[in-house]
Amino acid sequence: MLLKMMMQEAKTDGEFRKKLEIRIKMTWVSVLMGVVAVVSGVAMMMLGADEHRTAFLSGVYCGIGTVAIVGGIISVVRTHRMLNDEKLLRSERIKESDERENAICKNAASSAGTALVYLMFAALIVAGFFSMTVFWTLWGTLIGYFLILKGMKVYYQKKN
């Protein structure tokens, strides 16, 4: 959904085709990250000393990695099928160009980001009483989020 949302507004089938090719490349990056997660999970299982923690994290890494790999490959196959079928390409471009649906997706992403910031800020306050490690992790994540947000704003101001 996020990749689709970032690459909307193709006016022609040719523009949409280029956006789909970029989407395929970005999806392969997700697949590669999935492979890294699975390899990390297996390595953690083989090298880990704390078996309880290691088994849990290894399972999480392998599970998330597998989902990224399988989901990415399915996405790439569907997108290739779309690129090879002109009728499907055109209908999908029209579907993804629906302004109402695009506005809903952008509003949902904006609201989710806002809710995440407020929840992280609340967790940051609570974490300060219990764990400085969690506090600094949340603090760094919030600062990182706002830096990325500012960078994206500057990028889109220059782009448009």
Secondary structure, DSSP 8 states (H G I E B T S, - for coil): -HHHHHT----SHHHHHHHHHHHHHHHHHHHHHHHHHHHHHHHHHHH-S-HHHHHHHHHHHHHHHHHHHHHHHHHHHHHHHHHT-HHHHHHHHHHHT-HHHHHHHHHHHHHHHHHHHHHHHHHHHHHHHH-HHHHHHHHHHHHHHHHHHHHHHHHHHHH-
